[in-house]
């Protein structure tokens, strides 16, 4: 008997396949719309023609439209898609490890570490670059990695989920206090730091996409490899052990993968909240908790969701642009409250 059937999971293979096909179609339509909207609106036909000419290597029939698409809108749209997918697939992995639909990849202190690293680069005006990335992105990634190392070292490599959560809360509080101290000391540059923390893909580039996309795809593929182990963990550690699954090793491997994927996303675009919380939870409600379908569907759904949110963020009050992290929080906050209330009712 399949492990999914033993666990009482619902949703067979057909539902995830149909969902994945629908998500790919939705992403394609949203990508064309996103690339067409802006200060200079382009028709879908113009966008598709420019795409085809760029792919086929033909000379552009509309150089202005091609320049707008290839230099500004397409890298931004693709980066938003990759960041959204990375956050959502990390959320699916973290929720599987902690066996809690309200778990979020930022629980591991990654957000606080990335924020502190980015703030240090901004406040001290560090001038470093690597792989086409600036000091802020690199420092945010390093800060996230240091925060995770602190969490794991405090909790222990074979620690249970409770110790990991407590360590994450403690490290986040400590790093947030350091960040507050830095901002109080260098308050002149605080506005720049706050803008970064709100989250935005306005600084998208092909270089950032070349770093974020492989990390997101490799991380998602690796998490998919652990799908059966995550399914086993949902049945309880004792049952998982009887099925030959080492809960401690799986937990550590999945957390490291989720942290790396989340850190790459946060370092590219700043803090974009609730994507890793609401997207995998919504997919779980649609397709069931089987991680074999949940992980790839979360990747695609998260990409589509953030792409749609970023399109709204830069067009709804144009020419002013809303930080996309603000928009996702406005939508994700009420969703979280509904989820919390639903869980309270389920416990009664």
Secondary structure, DSSP 4 states (H G I P E B T S, - for coil): --HHHHTT----HHHHHHHHHHHHHHHHHHHHHHHH-SSS---HHHHHHHHHHHHHTPPPS-HHHHHHIIIIIHHHHHHHHHHHHHHHHHHHHHHHHHT-TT--GGGGSHHHHHHHHHHHHHHTT----BTTB-HHHHHHHHHHHHHHHHHHHHH-TT--HHHHHHHHHHHHHHHHHHHHHHHHHTGGGHHHHHHHHH---TT--HHHHHHHHHHHHHHHHHHHHTHHHHHHHTT-HHHHHHTT--HHHHHHHHHHHHHHHHHHHHHHH----SHHHHHHHHHHHHH-S-HHHHHHHHHHHHHHHHHHHHHHHHHTTTTS---HHHHHHHHHHHHHHHHHHHHHHHH-
